[in-house]
């Protein structure tokens, strides 16, 4: 145990109100740089019911993105410190790691089911157990940064290790929850006759330009727009990087994916969705905040299924979407069995794996064009690294310009929020700031 964490955990007053007060002032999790450059992270949780004599809590599971394993029959739990109300666990991580985490305290009878010889049935029972305890997930009250909501509604805390990529543009939201400048934000409703559904759209514009320059302002279409509008609001970060000169004044369309069922319909390579967006939404939004029609000034950005969708849009409508920002794109689609194969494989990697979009690209079935692409994936995303690497190779062989990177982390919106701003700046770098 490193010296700083040992001083806390071996202190004679550990678990007393004074000890917790001092720990809250110091902030948690505790982070200690080791001699090899890695960081020892000490996660700490206070049992509200006290020590084991008075508390029903038998486990406090640590759900740390890309670090703890959801598939393990015995998920990682913190350990109780003696007879105190202190629960703790330590992990050693690369200094450039970033990720979301939560604690899941459970009582007797709420621990995972024991596996048996039927592997498939055991996995299904384990998955159902995870879903059953997710509503117990809590953010870390000792973490001073703003908590935020996961896709299933649980509260998450952010953890940024000291060498993680810069996300300083997010400081106003992290420290004070600052949202959009209301003078720049308009929420509209897109009633699509083509798709037969209606959804929310957030139209946001940044920077100050003269009236005559509005039509040249670049455009970014952000998929899963409800994430960037409500769960991890991107507006103040966009304003900050525009103020710094890292981004040009621009118009942003945040497109709500509505729910899981509609997301699975619209985002995996759905031509009708993109045709409707071009014929219906773009003209409607342009009445509020005019923007350029030039493909080299237009970015379509997405994560996971959205990363797949963004690439599909660029490859099939390069005359409108000349820049693609894809983060952890689900390029395995539609070969869902890849995940099962990877789980059974040593290291959960399957080099050379690909899906429909890369196969079409490699065969020459996509329209000609020259896209500018920013593509990233987390180094801990297992087979997702392989399908993204296959996609990168196919793009480069087809003559597209690709900026590709691995980040130290997982399938995590906390990581993607930094890559989103980095990708916007990379793709718009040739533009002079208006």
C-alpha positions as CSV (number, residue, x, y, z in Angstrom):
1,X,0.0,0.0,0.0
2,X,1.4,3.4,-1.0
3,X,2.2,5.8,1.8
4,X,-0.6,8.4,1.4
5,X,-3.4,5.8,1.2
6,X,-1.8,3.8,4.0
7,X,-1.8,6.9,6.2
8,X,-5.6,7.2,5.7
9,X,-6.5,3.6,6.0
10,X,-4.2,2.8,9.0
11,X,-5.1,5.9,10.9
12,X,-6.3,5.2,14.4
13,X,-9.3,7.5,13.8
14,X,-10.4,5.9,10.5
15,X,-14.2,6.0,10.2
16,X,-14.7,8.7,12.8
17,X,-16.7,11.9,11.8
18,X,-13.5,13.9,11.9
19,X,-11.7,11.5,9.7
20,X,-14.5,11.6,7.1
21,X,-14.6,15.4,7.3
22,X,-10.8,15.6,6.5
23,X,-11.2,13.1,3.7
24,X,-14.0,15.0,2.2
25,X,-11.8,18.1,2.3
26,X,-9.0,16.2,0.6
27,X,-11.3,14.8,-2.1
28,X,-11.7,11.2,-3.3
29,X,-10.8,8.9,-4.8
30,X,-7.2,9.2,-3.5
31,X,-4.6,9.3,-6.3
32,X,-0.9,8.5,-5.8
33,X,1.7,8.5,-8.6
34,X,3.9,5.4,-8.4
35,X,7.6,5.0,-9.3
36,X,6.7,3.2,-12.5
37,X,4.5,6.2,-13.6
38,X,1.2,4.5,-13.0
39,X,-1.3,5.8,-10.4
40,X,-2.7,3.9,-7.4
41,X,-6.4,4.9,-7.0
42,X,-8.1,4.3,-3.7
43,X,-11.9,4.2,-3.9
44,X,-13.7,5.0,-0.6
45,X,-17.4,4.8,0.4
46,X,-19.0,5.6,3.7
47,X,-21.7,3.2,4.9
48,X,-24.6,5.4,6.0
49,X,-25.7,2.6,8.4
50,X,-22.4,2.4,10.2
51,X,-20.3,-0.7,10.8
52,X,-21.1,-4.4,10.3
53,X,-23.0,-4.6,13.6
54,X,-25.7,-2.1,12.4
55,X,-25.5,-2.1,8.6
56,X,-27.3,-4.6,6.2
57,X,-24.7,-3.9,3.5
58,X,-22.7,-7.0,2.6
59,X,-21.1,-5.8,-0.6
60,X,-20.3,-2.5,-2.2
61,X,-19.6,-3.2,-5.9
62,X,-17.4,-0.9,-7.8
63,X,-18.6,-0.2,-11.3
64,X,-15.6,1.5,-12.9
65,X,-15.8,1.9,-16.6
66,X,-13.3,-0.4,-18.5
67,X,-11.6,-1.5,-15.3
68,X,-14.1,-3.7,-13.4
69,X,-15.7,-6.6,-15.3
70,X,-19.5,-6.9,-15.6
71,X,-19.1,-10.5,-16.8
72,X,-17.3,-11.8,-13.8
73,X,-19.3,-14.1,-11.6
74,X,-17.8,-12.3,-8.6
75,X,-17.8,-8.6,-9.5
76,X,-15.3,-6.4,-7.8
77,X,-16.4,-5.2,-4.4
78,X,-14.9,-2.8,-2.0
79,X,-13.8,-4.3,1.4
80,X,-15.0,-3.1,4.8
81,X,-12.2,-1.7,6.9
82,X,-12.4,-3.7,10.2
83,X,-15.5,-2.8,12.2
84,X,-15.8,0.7,10.8
85,X,-18.2,2.3,8.3
86,X,-15.3,2.6,5.8
87,X,-15.4,0.5,2.5
88,X,-12.3,0.7,0.3
89,X,-10.6,-0.8,-2.8
90,X,-7.5,0.1,-4.7
91,X,-6.6,-0.2,-8.4
92,X,-3.4,0.6,-10.3
93,X,-4.1,2.4,-13.6
94,X,-2.2,4.2,-16.3
95,X,-1.7,7.9,-15.5
96,X,-3.6,8.9,-18.7
97,X,-6.7,6.9,-17.9
98,X,-10.1,8.5,-17.6
99,X,-13.4,7.0,-16.7
100,X,-16.8,7.1,-15.0
101,X,-17.6,5.1,-11.9
102,X,-20.3,4.4,-9.3
103,X,-20.8,2.4,-6.2
104,X,-23.5,-0.3,-5.8
105,X,-24.2,-1.3,-2.2
106,X,-26.3,-4.4,-1.7
107,X,-27.6,-6.4,1.2
108,X,-27.9,-10.2,1.7
109,X,-30.0,-11.8,-1.0
110,X,-28.9,-9.2,-3.6
111,X,-25.5,-10.7,-4.5
112,X,-25.1,-12.3,-8.0
113,X,-26.4,-15.8,-8.8
114,X,-23.9,-18.6,-8.8
115,X,-23.0,-19.9,-12.3
116,X,-23.6,-23.5,-13.3
117,X,-22.6,-25.7,-16.2
118,X,-25.0,-24.0,-18.6
119,X,-22.8,-21.1,-19.7
120,X,-25.3,-19.3,-21.8
121,X,-28.1,-19.5,-19.1
122,X,-25.6,-18.4,-16.4
123,X,-24.6,-15.3,-18.5
124,X,-28.2,-14.4,-19.0
125,X,-29.0,-14.7,-15.2
126,X,-25.9,-12.6,-14.5
127,X,-27.0,-9.9,-16.9
128,X,-30.5,-9.9,-15.4
129,X,-28.9,-9.5,-11.9
130,X,-26.8,-6.5,-13.1
131,X,-29.9,-4.9,-14.4
132,X,-31.7,-5.5,-11.1
133,X,-29.1,-3.8,-9.0
134,X,-28.3,-0.8,-11.3
135,X,-31.0,1.3,-9.6
136,X,-28.9,1.1,-6.4
137,X,-25.9,2.7,-8.1
138,X,-24.8,5.9,-6.4
139,X,-22.2,8.6,-7.3
140,X,-19.3,9.2,-5.0
141,X,-20.3,11.9,-2.5
142,X,-16.6,12.5,-1.8
143,X,-15.8,13.4,-5.4
144,X,-16.0,17.2,-5.8
145,X,-16.8,17.1,-9.5
146,X,-20.3,17.2,-10.8
147,X,-22.0,13.9,-11.1
148,X,-24.1,13.0,-14.2
149,X,-26.6,10.4,-15.4
150,X,-25.8,7.2,-17.3
151,X,-27.9,5.9,-20.1
152,X,-29.9,3.9,-17.7
153,X,-30.4,6.8,-15.3
154,X,-27.8,5.9,-12.6
155,X,-25.7,8.7,-11.1
156,X,-22.0,8.5,-12.1
157,X,-18.9,10.3,-10.9
158,X,-15.9,11.3,-13.1
159,X,-12.3,10.3,-12.5
160,X,-9.6,12.0,-14.4
161,X,-6.0,10.8,-13.8
162,X,-3.2,13.4,-14.0
163,X,-2.0,12.7,-17.6
164,X,-5.4,12.2,-19.1
165,X,-6.0,14.3,-22.3
166,X,-7.0,17.9,-21.7
167,X,-10.7,18.6,-21.0
168,X,-10.2,22.0,-19.5
169,X,-12.9,23.5,-21.7
170,X,-15.4,21.5,-19.5
171,X,-14.3,23.2,-16.3
172,X,-17.4,25.5,-16.1
173,X,-19.7,22.6,-16.2
174,X,-17.6,20.3,-14.0
175,X,-17.3,22.9,-11.2
176,X,-20.5,24.8,-11.5
177,X,-22.9,22.9,-13.8
178,X,-22.9,25.8,-16.2
179,X,-25.1,25.1,-19.2
180,X,-26.0,26.9,-22.4
181,X,-26.1,30.6,-23.1
182,X,-29.9,30.9,-23.5
183,X,-29.5,33.6,-26.1
184,X,-27.7,31.1,-28.4
185,X,-30.0,28.1,-27.8
186,X,-33.3,27.2,-29.6
187,X,-35.1,24.0,-29.0
188,X,-37.4,22.9,-31.9
189,X,-39.4,19.9,-32.8
190,X,-38.6,17.9,-36.0
191,X,-41.8,16.3,-37.2
192,X,-40.6,13.9,-39.9
193,X,-43.1,12.9,-42.6
194,X,-40.5,10.6,-44.1
195,X,-39.8,8.7,-40.8
196,X,-43.2,9.1,-39.3
197,X,-41.9,10.3,-35.9
198,X,-41.2,13.5,-34.1
199,X,-38.2,14.4,-31.9
200,X,-36.5,17.3,-30.1
201,X,-33.6,19.2,-31.8
202,X,-31.4,21.7,-30.1
203,X,-29.9,24.4,-32.3
204,X,-26.9,26.2,-30.8
205,X,-24.6,28.8,-32.3
206,X,-21.3,30.0,-31.0
207,X,-19.1,33.0,-31.5
208,X,-19.9,36.5,-32.8
209,X,-19.9,37.2,-36.5
210,X,-21.5,39.8,-38.8
211,X,-24.8,39.2,-40.3
212,X,-23.4,38.7,-43.8
213,X,-21.2,35.8,-42.6
214,X,-24.0,33.6,-41.2
215,X,-24.3,31.5,-44.4
216,X,-20.6,30.6,-44.2
217,X,-20.7,29.4,-40.6
218,X,-19.7,25.7,-40.4
219,X,-22.2,23.1,-39.2
220,X,-21.9,20.1,-36.9
221,X,-24.6,17.5,-36.5
222,X,-24.3,15.8,-33.1
223,X,-26.1,12.5,-32.8
224,X,-27.5,11.3,-29.5
225,X,-28.2,15.0,-29.0
226,X,-30.1,14.5,-25.7
227,X,-26.8,13.4,-24.2
228,X,-25.0,16.6,-25.2
229,X,-27.9,18.7,-24.3
230,X,-29.1,17.3,-21.0
231,X,-26.8,14.6,-19.5
232,X,-23.3,16.0,-20.3
233,X,-24.3,19.5,-21.6
234,X,-21.6,20.5,-24.1
235,X,-22.7,24.1,-24.7
236,X,-20.3,25.9,-22.2
237,X,-17.4,23.7,-23.4
238,X,-18.2,24.7,-27.1
239,X,-18.3,28.4,-26.0
240,X,-15.0,28.1,-24.2
241,X,-13.1,26.5,-27.0
242,X,-14.6,29.0,-29.4
243,X,-13.5,31.8,-27.2
244,X,-10.0,30.3,-27.1
245,X,-9.8,30.1,-30.9
246,X,-9.7,26.3,-30.9
247,X,-13.1,26.2,-32.7
248,X,-14.5,28.6,-35.3
249,X,-17.9,30.2,-34.7
250,X,-20.4,27.5,-35.7
251,X,-23.9,26.1,-35.7
252,X,-24.6,22.8,-33.8
253,X,-27.6,20.6,-34.3
254,X,-28.1,18.2,-31.5
255,X,-30.4,15.4,-32.7
256,X,-32.4,13.5,-30.0
257,X,-32.3,9.7,-30.5
258,X,-35.5,9.5,-28.4
259,X,-35.2,6.0,-26.9
260,X,-33.4,2.7,-27.4
261,X,-35.8,1.3,-29.9
262,X,-35.8,4.4,-32.2
263,X,-32.0,4.6,-31.8
264,X,-31.6,1.1,-33.1
265,X,-33.9,1.9,-36.0
266,X,-32.3,5.2,-37.0
267,X,-28.6,4.9,-36.4
268,X,-27.3,1.6,-37.9
269,X,-26.9,2.6,-41.5
270,X,-30.4,3.8,-42.1
271,X,-30.6,5.6,-45.5
272,X,-34.1,7.0,-44.8
273,X,-32.9,8.7,-41.6
274,X,-30.2,10.6,-43.4
275,X,-32.4,11.5,-46.4
276,X,-35.0,12.9,-44.0
277,X,-32.4,14.8,-42.1
278,X,-31.2,16.5,-45.3
279,X,-34.6,17.2,-46.8
280,X,-36.5,18.1,-43.7
281,X,-34.4,19.0,-40.7
282,X,-31.5,21.0,-42.3
283,X,-33.8,23.5,-44.1
284,X,-35.9,23.9,-40.9
285,X,-32.8,24.5,-38.8
286,X,-31.3,26.9,-41.3
287,X,-34.3,29.3,-40.8
288,X,-33.1,29.7,-37.2
289,X,-29.3,29.8,-37.6
290,X,-28.1,29.8,-41.2
291,X,-25.0,27.7,-41.9
292,X,-22.8,26.6,-44.8
293,X,-23.9,24.0,-47.3
294,X,-20.2,23.2,-48.1
295,X,-19.3,19.6,-47.2
296,X,-15.8,20.6,-46.1
297,X,-17.5,22.8,-43.4
298,X,-20.0,20.2,-42.3
299,X,-19.2,17.6,-39.6
300,X,-21.5,14.7,-38.6
301,X,-20.4,13.3,-35.2
302,X,-21.5,10.3,-33.2
303,X,-20.6,7.7,-30.6
304,X,-21.0,4.0,-30.6
305,X,-24.0,3.4,-32.9
306,X,-23.7,7.1,-33.6
307,X,-20.1,6.7,-34.8
308,X,-21.3,4.0,-37.2
309,X,-24.1,6.3,-38.4
310,X,-21.8,9.3,-38.9
311,X,-19.5,7.2,-41.0
312,X,-22.4,5.9,-43.1
313,X,-23.6,9.4,-43.7
314,X,-20.2,10.6,-44.9
315,X,-19.5,7.6,-47.1
316,X,-22.9,7.7,-48.8
317,X,-23.5,11.5,-49.0
318,X,-20.0,13.0,-49.2
319,X,-21.4,15.9,-51.2
320,X,-23.1,17.1,-48.0
321,X,-21.2,15.5,-45.1
322,X,-17.5,15.9,-45.9
323,X,-16.2,15.6,-42.4
324,X,-16.9,12.6,-40.1
325,X,-16.2,12.4,-36.3
326,X,-16.6,8.8,-35.2
327,X,-16.0,7.8,-31.6
328,X,-16.0,4.1,-30.7
329,X,-18.0,3.4,-33.8
330,X,-20.0,0.1,-33.7
331,X,-18.4,-1.1,-36.9
332,X,-19.1,-4.7,-36.0
333,X,-22.7,-4.1,-37.1
334,X,-24.7,-6.2,-38.1
335,X,-22.5,-9.1,-36.9
336,X,-23.7,-9.3,-33.3
337,X,-21.9,-12.6,-32.8
338,X,-18.6,-10.8,-32.8
339,X,-19.1,-9.8,-29.1
340,X,-19.7,-13.4,-28.1
341,X,-16.6,-14.6,-30.0
342,X,-14.5,-11.9,-28.5
343,X,-15.7,-12.8,-25.0
344,X,-14.6,-16.4,-25.6
345,X,-11.3,-15.4,-27.1
346,X,-8.0,-14.9,-25.2
347,X,-7.7,-11.2,-24.4
348,X,-11.2,-10.6,-26.0
349,X,-9.6,-9.4,-29.2
350,X,-10.3,-10.5,-32.8
351,X,-7.9,-8.8,-35.1
352,X,-9.2,-8.3,-38.6
353,X,-12.9,-8.2,-37.6
354,X,-15.2,-6.1,-39.7
355,X,-18.8,-5.3,-40.4
356,X,-21.0,-4.3,-43.3
357,X,-19.8,-0.8,-43.7
358,X,-16.1,-1.7,-43.9
359,X,-16.9,-4.5,-46.3
360,X,-18.8,-2.2,-48.6
361,X,-16.0,0.3,-48.4
362,X,-13.3,-2.3,-49.2
363,X,-15.4,-3.6,-52.2
364,X,-15.8,-0.1,-53.7
365,X,-19.5,-0.1,-53.2
366,X,-19.6,3.3,-51.6
367,X,-19.8,6.5,-53.7
368,X,-16.5,8.2,-54.5
369,X,-15.4,11.0,-52.3
370,X,-12.6,12.3,-50.2
371,X,-13.7,12.5,-46.5
372,X,-11.8,14.0,-43.7
373,X,-12.2,11.7,-40.7
374,X,-11.5,11.9,-37.0
375,X,-11.8,8.4,-35.6
376,X,-11.0,7.2,-32.1
377,X,-11.7,4.2,-29.9
378,X,-10.8,3.3,-26.3
379,X,-7.8,1.0,-25.8
380,X,-9.9,-1.1,-23.3
381,X,-12.8,-1.7,-25.7
382,X,-11.7,-5.2,-26.7
383,X,-13.0,-6.2,-30.1
384,X,-14.2,-2.6,-30.8
385,X,-10.5,-1.8,-31.3
386,X,-10.3,-4.4,-34.0
387,X,-13.4,-3.3,-35.9
388,X,-12.3,0.3,-35.7
389,X,-8.8,-0.6,-36.9
390,X,-10.3,-2.5,-39.9
391,X,-12.4,0.5,-40.7
392,X,-9.4,2.9,-40.5
393,X,-7.5,0.7,-43.0
394,X,-10.4,0.5,-45.4
395,X,-10.9,4.3,-45.3
396,X,-7.2,4.9,-46.0
397,X,-7.1,2.4,-48.8
398,X,-10.1,4.1,-50.4
399,X,-8.2,7.5,-50.3
400,X,-9.9,9.1,-47.3
401,X,-7.9,11.3,-44.9
402,X,-8.0,9.7,-41.4
403,X,-6.8,11.1,-38.0
404,X,-7.0,7.9,-35.9
405,X,-6.2,7.6,-32.2
406,X,-6.6,5.2,-29.2
407,X,-7.4,6.8,-25.9
408,X,-6.8,5.2,-22.5
409,X,-10.3,4.3,-21.4
410,X,-13.4,2.5,-22.4
411,X,-16.9,2.9,-24.0
412,X,-17.5,6.0,-22.0
413,X,-19.2,9.4,-22.6
414,X,-16.7,11.0,-20.2
415,X,-13.9,10.1,-22.5
416,X,-15.9,11.0,-25.6
417,X,-16.7,14.5,-24.5
418,X,-13.0,15.4,-24.7
419,X,-12.6,13.6,-28.0
420,X,-15.6,15.4,-29.4
421,X,-14.0,18.8,-28.9
422,X,-10.7,17.5,-30.2
423,X,-12.3,16.0,-33.3
424,X,-14.2,19.2,-34.1
425,X,-11.0,21.2,-33.8
426,X,-9.1,18.7,-36.0
427,X,-11.7,18.6,-38.7
428,X,-12.2,22.4,-38.8
429,X,-8.5,23.3,-38.5
430,X,-8.2,24.4,-42.1
431,X,-10.9,27.0,-41.5
432,X,-10.0,30.5,-40.6
433,X,-11.8,31.6,-37.4
434,X,-14.7,33.7,-38.7
